[in-house]
Amino acid sequence: MYDLNQIYVDGAFVTPHGEERFELFNPATEAVIGTVRLADAEDAQHAIAAAKRALPAWSRTTLPERAALLRRMHDAIAAREDALFAAITEEYGAPVSRSRWMAQYAAQVFLNAIDAMEHFEFERKMGIAHVVMQPVGVVGLITPWNSNASFITGKLASALAAGCTAVIKPSEMSALQTRVVMEALHEAGAPAGVFNIVTGRGDVVGAAITASPDVRKVSFTGSTAVGKSILRAAADDVKRVTLELGGKSPTIILDDADFATAVPLAIQAGFMNSGQACVAGTRLLVPRSRLAEFEALATEAVNACVSGNPANMDTTIGPMVSQKQWDRVQGYIRKGIEEGARVLAGGEGRPEGNDRGWLVRPTLFTDVRNDMAIARDEIFGPVLAIIAYDDEEEAIAIANDTTYGLSAYIATTDLARGARVAARIDAGRVLVNTLTHEPKAPFGGFKQSGLGRENGVLGLEPYLEPKAIVGL
């Protein structure tokens, strides 16, 4: 049993003032594997004060000094790849085929931030003004459970590259990953207070961070509902806010698509990260003229997916992170049936042969209308909805008929057509015939999928304020 009872404040591991204990589970077995002692608002205030003290010196560091720390952080996280891999698999349930990439990416983001920093214009001439980009100040970084380690490191890397200091509130459900990351970052030797990690509840520690006048920016990744509450609270002292929220991403199968490649792409886009991904392409828009063909191939592909023990190499879909999340997904499967959608694969309950673990049967619906709950709401599980369309115009209209706008996917054999359709989709990132992640490109959403961008040069800018100096 793990006993996690430390947070990281002002360059040291400390016991939280908060006394609440939170149970950690292995989602593949439903067994309690440990507890984490949660920080409280007083702990958050200590961390904010430490970051505030460290800000003047860190904000005046040179770019090579910042890059040197980021490289040490990369090396320290990379050296703990195996430990992070094990933690991701055990406490989150990511299949080993994905958790290895997740562990590696948690280190890679530091090198990505160095690249962005080296390509960013921190000083510019605009007319007779000399414009300098100044760090926004102390930032609060709030991360989710579906990729906790890389969100901690990715947000922190951008903040440090900009010259900000940080208070991080990681998901309390991901405390094993947080411990590995915390130990590695400590080893990298940052000045005390430059970063602080305070594990606690969002409505306690997260709220304290958002309410503090000493925190000048909050970067949050998570649900749209929580993002809205952060935005409202941040308005009190006009904090800068970056929000990466939910999604209900369309995968548009154009009528010229090669189904031999389009179907596997669509299934992978929908089931990535066991369906617990904000960018998952869960609405499959299929031309009515080829609907039967697509249904047959997609049903076969979904039935071939293995939902099971994440430690097995043949597992493609791991368990849901919690009982609450499992119940949520089951509820949406029932709702889809009640609303008249037809199940082609999967359905309610656990996969055959499994009586333990928060495993979901990979589910594929057809006869779905875009006004059904399974087409409107972010389910955050391996549930896909086929929506038929008659022509390209209708496909674009359905794709954009959502409150979200995070990602979209297009399958076509005509790249010019793909570019034309992509230009009309209201989403922060559109992938044509690929699932490749580009870390230099901005990441974020339109509409209720968020505010601002992360990654690359455009992800660095929200951590900086432009100052115009005239007369020199």
C-alpha positions as CSV (number, residue, x, y, z in Angstrom):
1,M,0.0,0.0,0.0
2,Y,1.3,3.4,-0.9
3,D,1.3,6.1,1.7
4,L,1.8,9.4,0.0
5,N,2.0,12.2,2.5
6,Q,4.2,15.0,1.1
7,I,3.8,18.0,-1.1
8,Y,6.5,20.2,-2.5
9,V,6.8,23.8,-1.4
10,D,9.7,26.3,-1.5
11,G,12.2,23.7,-2.7
12,A,11.4,21.1,-0.1
13,F,9.2,18.1,0.5
14,V,6.8,18.9,3.4
15,T,3.9,17.3,5.2
16,P,0.6,19.1,4.2
17,H,-1.3,21.1,6.8
18,G,-4.4,19.4,5.4
19,E,-5.2,16.1,7.0
20,E,-7.8,14.5,4.6
21,R,-6.9,11.2,3.2
22,F,-7.9,10.2,-0.3
23,E,-7.9,6.6,-1.5
24,L,-6.1,5.6,-4.6
25,F,-7.4,2.7,-6.7
26,N,-6.1,0.3,-9.4
27,P,-8.9,0.7,-11.9
28,A,-8.1,-2.7,-13.5
29,T,-8.8,-4.5,-10.2
30,E,-10.8,-2.0,-8.2
31,A,-8.4,-2.6,-5.3
32,V,-7.3,0.2,-3.0
33,I,-3.6,0.6,-3.6
34,G,-2.8,3.4,-1.2
35,T,-3.8,6.8,0.2
36,V,-2.7,10.4,-0.4
37,R,-2.8,13.1,2.2
38,L,-4.4,16.1,0.6
39,A,-3.3,19.7,1.0
40,D,-5.7,22.4,2.0
41,A,-6.1,26.1,1.4
42,E,-3.3,27.0,3.9
43,D,-0.9,24.8,2.0
44,A,-1.9,26.5,-1.2
45,Q,-1.2,29.9,0.4
46,H,2.3,28.8,1.5
47,A,3.1,27.6,-2.0
48,I,1.8,30.9,-3.6
49,A,3.9,32.9,-1.1
50,A,7.0,30.8,-2.1
51,A,6.4,31.3,-5.8
52,K,5.9,35.1,-5.2
53,R,9.3,35.3,-3.4
54,A,11.1,33.4,-6.1
55,L,9.5,35.5,-9.0
56,P,11.8,38.6,-9.0
57,A,15.0,36.6,-9.4
58,W,13.6,33.9,-11.8
59,S,11.9,36.5,-14.0
60,R,15.3,38.2,-14.6
61,T,17.1,35.0,-15.6
62,T,18.6,34.8,-19.1
63,L,17.2,32.5,-21.7
64,P,20.3,30.2,-21.5
65,E,19.8,29.9,-17.8
66,R,16.1,28.9,-18.2
67,A,17.1,26.5,-21.0
68,A,19.7,24.9,-18.8
69,L,17.1,24.2,-16.0
70,L,14.6,22.8,-18.6
71,R,17.3,20.4,-19.9
72,R,18.0,19.2,-16.4
73,M,14.3,18.6,-15.8
74,H,14.1,16.7,-19.1
75,D,17.0,14.5,-18.1
76,A,15.6,13.9,-14.6
77,I,12.1,12.9,-15.9
78,A,13.6,10.8,-18.7
79,A,15.8,8.9,-16.2
80,R,12.6,7.9,-14.4
81,E,10.7,6.7,-17.5
82,D,10.2,3.2,-16.1
83,A,8.9,4.4,-12.8
84,L,6.5,6.8,-14.5
85,F,5.4,4.1,-16.9
86,A,4.6,1.8,-14.0
87,A,2.6,4.5,-12.2
88,I,0.6,5.4,-15.2
89,T,-0.3,1.8,-15.8
90,E,-1.2,1.0,-12.2
91,E,-3.2,4.0,-11.1
92,Y,-4.7,5.2,-14.4
93,G,-5.0,1.9,-16.2
94,A,-3.5,3.1,-19.5
95,P,-2.6,0.1,-21.7
96,V,1.1,-0.5,-21.8
97,S,1.2,0.3,-25.5
98,R,0.1,3.9,-24.6
99,S,1.6,4.4,-21.2
100,R,5.1,4.0,-22.5
101,W,4.5,6.9,-24.9
102,M,2.9,9.0,-22.1
103,A,5.9,8.5,-19.9
104,Q,8.3,9.5,-22.6
105,Y,6.3,12.5,-23.6
106,A,6.3,13.9,-20.1
107,A,10.1,14.4,-20.5
108,Q,10.0,15.5,-24.2
109,V,7.8,18.6,-23.4
110,F,10.8,20.3,-21.8
111,L,12.8,20.1,-25.0
112,N,9.7,21.4,-26.9
113,A,9.6,24.4,-24.6
114,I,13.3,25.1,-25.2
115,D,12.6,25.1,-28.9
116,A,9.7,27.4,-28.5
117,M,11.7,29.8,-26.3
118,E,14.5,29.9,-28.8
119,H,12.1,30.8,-31.6
120,F,10.1,33.4,-29.6
121,E,10.7,37.2,-30.1
122,F,11.0,38.4,-26.5
123,E,11.9,41.9,-27.8
124,R,10.5,43.6,-30.9
125,K,10.6,47.0,-32.5
126,M,7.2,48.4,-33.4
127,G,7.3,51.8,-34.9
128,I,9.3,54.0,-32.4
129,A,8.5,51.7,-29.5
130,H,10.7,49.0,-28.1
131,V,8.3,46.2,-27.0
132,V,9.5,43.6,-24.4
133,M,7.6,40.5,-23.4
134,Q,7.5,40.4,-19.6
135,P,6.5,37.3,-17.5
136,V,2.9,37.6,-16.3
137,G,4.0,36.6,-12.8
138,V,3.0,33.7,-10.5
139,V,0.9,31.2,-12.4
140,G,-1.4,28.4,-11.1
141,L,-1.3,25.2,-13.1
142,I,-4.2,22.8,-12.6
143,T,-4.0,19.3,-14.3
144,P,-6.4,16.5,-15.0
145,W,-6.2,12.7,-14.3
146,N,-6.2,11.5,-17.9
147,S,-2.6,12.5,-18.6
148,N,-1.5,14.0,-15.3
149,A,2.3,13.7,-15.6
150,S,2.7,15.3,-19.1
151,F,0.2,18.1,-18.2
152,I,2.3,18.9,-15.1
153,T,5.5,19.0,-17.1
154,G,4.1,20.6,-20.2
155,K,2.5,23.5,-18.4
156,L,5.5,24.0,-16.1
157,A,7.9,24.0,-19.0
158,S,6.1,26.8,-20.7
159,A,5.7,28.8,-17.5
160,L,9.4,28.5,-16.7
161,A,10.5,29.3,-20.3
162,A,8.5,32.5,-20.0
163,G,10.1,33.5,-16.7
164,C,7.1,32.8,-14.5
165,T,7.1,30.9,-11.2
166,A,4.4,28.3,-10.6
167,V,2.0,26.6,-8.2
168,I,0.8,23.3,-9.5
169,K,-2.4,21.5,-8.4
170,P,-2.3,18.0,-9.9
171,S,-5.2,15.6,-9.9
172,E,-5.5,13.9,-6.5
173,M,-6.4,10.7,-8.5
174,S,-2.9,10.7,-10.0
175,A,-0.7,10.9,-6.9
176,L,1.7,8.1,-7.9
177,Q,2.6,9.9,-11.1
178,T,2.8,13.2,-9.2
179,R,5.3,11.7,-6.8
180,V,7.6,10.4,-9.5
181,V,7.5,13.8,-11.3
182,M,8.0,15.7,-8.0
183,E,11.1,13.7,-7.1
184,A,12.6,14.1,-10.6
185,L,11.9,17.9,-10.7
186,H,13.5,18.3,-7.3
187,E,16.6,16.6,-8.5
188,A,16.9,19.0,-11.4
189,G,17.9,21.7,-8.9
190,A,15.5,24.6,-9.5
191,P,15.8,27.6,-7.2
192,A,13.5,27.3,-4.2
193,G,10.0,28.4,-4.9
194,V,10.3,28.5,-8.6
195,F,7.8,25.6,-8.8
196,N,5.6,24.2,-6.1
197,I,3.3,21.1,-6.2
198,V,0.3,21.0,-4.0
199,T,-2.0,17.9,-4.3
200,G,-5.5,18.6,-3.2
201,R,-9.1,18.9,-4.2
202,G,-10.1,21.3,-6.9
203,D,-12.7,23.0,-4.8
204,V,-10.1,23.6,-2.0
205,V,-6.6,24.0,-3.4
206,G,-7.7,24.9,-6.9
207,A,-10.2,27.4,-5.5
208,A,-7.5,29.0,-3.3
209,I,-5.1,29.3,-6.3
210,T,-7.8,30.9,-8.4
211,A,-8.9,33.3,-5.7
212,S,-5.4,34.5,-4.7
213,P,-4.5,38.0,-6.0
214,D,-0.9,37.0,-6.1
215,V,-1.6,34.5,-8.8
216,R,-1.8,36.4,-12.1
217,K,-2.6,33.5,-14.5
218,V,-4.3,30.2,-14.3
219,S,-3.8,27.4,-16.8
220,F,-6.4,24.7,-16.4
221,T,-7.1,21.5,-18.3
222,G,-10.3,19.6,-17.5
223,S,-14.0,19.7,-17.8
224,T,-15.9,22.6,-19.3
225,A,-18.1,23.0,-16.2
226,V,-15.0,23.5,-14.0
227,G,-13.4,25.7,-16.6
228,K,-16.4,28.0,-16.5
229,S,-16.2,28.3,-12.7
230,I,-12.5,29.2,-12.9
231,L,-13.2,31.8,-15.5
232,R,-15.9,33.4,-13.3
233,A,-13.6,33.4,-10.2
234,A,-10.7,34.8,-12.2
235,A,-12.8,37.8,-13.2
236,D,-12.6,39.2,-9.7
237,D,-9.0,40.4,-10.1
238,V,-8.8,40.0,-13.9
239,K,-6.5,37.0,-14.0
240,R,-5.2,35.8,-17.3
241,V,-6.7,32.4,-18.0
242,T,-5.9,29.5,-20.4
243,L,-8.5,26.8,-20.5
244,E,-8.3,23.5,-22.4
245,L,-11.7,22.0,-21.9
246,G,-14.0,19.3,-23.3
247,G,-14.6,18.2,-26.8
248,K,-17.0,16.2,-29.0
249,S,-14.8,15.9,-32.0
250,P,-16.1,14.9,-35.4
251,T,-14.3,12.4,-37.7
252,I,-15.5,13.3,-41.2
253,I,-15.3,10.4,-43.6
254,L,-15.6,12.0,-47.0
255,D,-17.2,10.0,-49.8
256,D,-13.9,9.5,-51.6
257,A,-12.1,8.0,-48.6
258,D,-10.2,4.8,-48.8
259,F,-12.0,2.8,-46.1
260,A,-9.0,0.4,-45.7
261,T,-7.2,3.3,-44.0
262,A,-10.1,5.5,-43.0
263,V,-11.9,3.0,-40.8
264,P,-8.8,2.2,-38.6
265,L,-8.1,5.9,-38.3
266,A,-11.6,6.6,-37.2
267,I,-11.6,3.9,-34.6
268,Q,-8.2,4.9,-33.3
269,A,-9.2,8.5,-33.1
270,G,-12.3,7.6,-31.1
271,F,-10.7,5.1,-28.7
272,M,-7.4,6.9,-28.1
273,N,-6.4,6.9,-24.4
274,S,-9.2,4.4,-23.8
275,G,-11.7,7.0,-24.9
276,Q,-10.7,9.2,-22.0
277,A,-9.4,11.9,-24.2
278,C,-10.7,15.4,-24.8
279,V,-9.7,15.2,-28.5
280,A,-11.3,11.8,-29.1
281,G,-13.2,11.7,-32.4
282,T,-16.4,10.2,-31.1
283,R,-18.8,11.4,-33.8
284,L,-18.2,9.5,-37.0
285,L,-19.8,11.4,-39.9
286,V,-20.3,8.9,-42.8
287,P,-21.7,9.5,-46.3
288,R,-25.1,7.8,-46.5
289,S,-24.2,6.4,-49.9
290,R,-21.4,4.3,-48.2
291,L,-23.0,3.9,-44.8
292,A,-23.6,0.1,-45.0
293,E,-20.0,-0.5,-46.1
294,F,-18.6,1.7,-43.3
295,E,-20.9,0.1,-40.7
296,A,-19.7,-3.4,-41.6
297,L,-16.0,-2.5,-41.5
298,A,-16.3,-0.4,-38.3
299,T,-18.2,-3.1,-36.5
300,E,-15.5,-5.6,-37.3
301,A,-12.8,-3.1,-36.2
302,V,-14.5,-2.3,-32.9
303,N,-15.1,-6.0,-32.1
304,A,-11.4,-6.6,-32.7
305,C,-10.5,-4.0,-30.0
306,V,-9.4,-5.6,-26.7
307,S,-10.8,-4.0,-23.5
308,G,-8.9,-5.6,-20.7
309,N,-5.9,-5.8,-18.4
310,P,-3.7,-2.8,-19.2
311,A,-0.6,-4.8,-18.5
312,N,-1.3,-7.1,-21.5
313,M,0.4,-6.1,-24.8
314,D,-2.7,-7.0,-26.8
315,T,-5.0,-4.6,-24.8
316,T,-6.0,-1.6,-26.7
317,I,-8.6,-0.1,-24.3
318,G,-7.9,0.0,-20.6
319,P,-10.4,0.5,-17.7
320,M,-12.1,3.7,-16.9
321,V,-10.3,5.7,-14.2
322,S,-12.9,5.3,-11.5
323,Q,-16.3,3.7,-10.5
324,K,-17.8,7.1,-11.1
325,Q,-16.5,7.3,-14.6
326,W,-17.5,3.7,-15.4
327,D,-21.1,4.5,-14.2
328,R,-21.1,7.6,-16.3
329,V,-20.2,5.7,-19.5
330,Q,-22.7,2.9,-18.7
331,G,-25.4,5.6,-18.3
332,Y,-24.7,7.1,-21.7
333,I,-24.8,3.6,-23.4
334,R,-28.2,3.1,-21.9
335,K,-29.3,6.6,-22.9
336,G,-28.2,5.9,-26.5
337,I,-30.4,2.8,-26.6
338,E,-33.3,4.6,-25.0
339,E,-33.0,7.4,-27.6
340,G,-33.3,5.0,-30.5
341,A,-29.7,4.5,-31.6
342,R,-28.8,1.0,-32.7
343,V,-25.9,-0.9,-31.2
344,L,-23.5,-2.4,-33.7
345,A,-20.9,-3.5,-31.3
346,G,-20.5,-3.5,-27.5
347,G,-23.2,-2.3,-25.2
348,E,-23.7,-2.2,-21.5
349,G,-21.6,-4.1,-18.9
350,R,-18.1,-5.4,-18.7
351,P,-16.4,-7.3,-21.6
352,E,-17.0,-11.0,-21.5
353,G,-14.8,-12.8,-19.0
354,N,-14.3,-9.9,-16.7
355,D,-16.1,-9.5,-13.4
356,R,-13.7,-7.0,-11.8
357,G,-12.2,-3.7,-13.0
358,W,-13.8,-0.7,-14.5
359,L,-13.7,-2.1,-18.0
360,V,-16.2,-1.0,-20.7
361,R,-17.3,-2.9,-23.8
362,P,-16.1,-0.8,-26.8
363,T,-19.3,0.4,-28.2
364,L,-20.4,1.5,-31.6
365,F,-23.8,3.1,-32.3
366,T,-25.4,3.9,-35.6
367,D,-28.7,5.5,-36.6
368,V,-27.6,8.4,-34.4
369,R,-29.0,11.9,-34.8
370,N,-26.8,14.9,-33.9
371,D,-29.4,16.0,-31.3
372,M,-29.1,12.8,-29.2
373,A,-27.2,12.9,-25.9
374,I,-24.5,10.5,-27.2
375,A,-23.8,13.0,-30.0
376,R,-24.0,16.1,-27.9
377,D,-22.3,15.3,-24.6
378,E,-18.7,14.4,-23.9
379,I,-18.9,10.8,-22.6
380,F,-15.2,10.3,-22.0
381,G,-15.2,6.6,-22.7
382,P,-15.0,4.2,-25.7
383,V,-18.4,5.0,-27.2
384,L,-18.7,6.0,-30.8
385,A,-21.7,7.4,-32.7
386,I,-22.1,7.0,-36.5
387,I,-24.1,9.9,-38.0
388,A,-25.0,9.7,-41.7
389,Y,-24.9,12.7,-44.0
390,D,-26.0,13.3,-47.6
391,D,-23.4,15.7,-49.0
392,E,-20.3,17.7,-48.0
393,E,-22.2,20.7,-47.0
394,E,-24.3,18.7,-44.5
395,A,-21.2,17.0,-43.2
396,I,-19.6,20.4,-42.4
397,A,-22.9,21.6,-40.8
398,I,-23.1,18.6,-38.6
399,A,-19.5,18.8,-37.6
400,N,-19.9,22.4,-36.5
401,D,-23.2,21.8,-34.8
402,T,-21.8,21.4,-31.3
403,T,-20.9,23.6,-28.3
404,Y,-17.4,22.3,-28.6
405,G,-14.5,22.9,-31.0
406,L,-11.3,21.3,-29.9
407,S,-10.3,18.8,-32.6
408,A,-11.6,17.3,-35.8
409,Y,-10.4,14.5,-38.2
410,I,-10.9,14.2,-41.9
411,A,-10.4,11.1,-44.1
412,T,-10.1,11.7,-47.8
413,T,-8.0,10.7,-50.8
414,D,-8.1,14.3,-52.2
415,L,-5.8,16.5,-50.1
416,A,-7.0,19.7,-51.7
417,R,-10.6,18.7,-50.8
418,G,-9.4,17.9,-47.3
419,A,-7.8,21.3,-46.9
420,R,-10.9,23.0,-48.2
421,V,-13.1,21.1,-45.7
422,A,-10.6,21.6,-42.8
423,A,-10.7,25.4,-43.4
424,R,-14.5,25.4,-42.7
425,I,-14.4,23.3,-39.5
426,D,-14.6,25.3,-36.2
427,A,-11.9,23.5,-34.2
428,G,-8.5,24.4,-32.8
429,R,-6.8,21.5,-34.6
430,V,-7.9,19.5,-37.7
431,L,-6.0,16.4,-38.7
432,V,-6.3,15.2,-42.3
433,N,-5.6,11.5,-42.8
434,T,-3.4,11.3,-39.7
435,L,-3.4,11.1,-35.9
436,T,0.1,12.6,-35.6
437,H,0.7,15.1,-32.7
438,E,2.7,18.2,-33.7
439,P,4.1,19.8,-30.5
440,K,5.2,23.0,-32.3
441,A,1.6,23.7,-33.3
442,P,-0.8,25.5,-31.0
443,F,-3.3,23.3,-29.1
444,G,-6.6,24.5,-27.8
445,G,-10.2,25.0,-28.7
446,F,-12.9,27.1,-30.2
447,K,-16.2,27.8,-28.4
448,Q,-16.7,26.0,-25.1
449,S,-13.6,23.9,-25.7
450,G,-11.5,26.6,-24.1
451,L,-9.6,29.8,-24.2
452,G,-6.1,30.4,-25.4
453,R,-3.5,28.0,-26.7
454,E,-0.8,25.7,-25.4
455,N,2.4,24.3,-27.1
456,G,4.9,25.9,-29.2
457,V,5.5,29.6,-29.7
458,L,1.8,30.5,-29.4
459,G,1.6,28.5,-26.2
460,L,4.4,30.5,-24.7
461,E,2.8,33.9,-25.4
462,P,-0.1,33.6,-22.8
463,Y,2.6,33.5,-20.0
464,L,3.9,36.9,-21.1
465,E,2.6,40.5,-21.1
466,P,3.8,42.9,-23.8
467,K,5.3,46.2,-22.5
468,A,5.8,49.1,-24.9
469,I,8.7,51.4,-24.1
470,V,8.7,54.6,-26.1
471,G,11.3,57.4,-26.2
472,L,14.5,55.4,-26.0
